[in-house]
C-alpha cells in the first residue's frame, strides 16, 4: 500500500498485495490532466478500503464519445459508465462501498 496519494500508472494495481480483495478494473477516458486528477482522487479515497483497483487510460476524444462519455473525465467499469466529471471524494467512496456490499451479498 502507498503512503502518499498518487495517480496509478496504467495497469498498476492499488492494494495489489491483497489478492484476496475484489478487483475493480476502471477505464478512465478524458484529457491527460483530468484523468490524472480523478485517478489521484480515486486512489486517495479508496486506498484504505478492502479492494483493489486497476486502471487503464484513454485520451482519445472520439473513442470517449463512441463509448458514450459526455463529460471529462469519464470512468467506466464492466462496459458501463460508473461516473463522469470530477466528483467529490465522498461520492467516490459511496460508489465503491456500494459495489463492495453488492460483491459480498
Order of alpha helices (4+ residues) and beta strands (2+ residues): beta-beta-alpha-beta-alpha-beta-beta-alpha
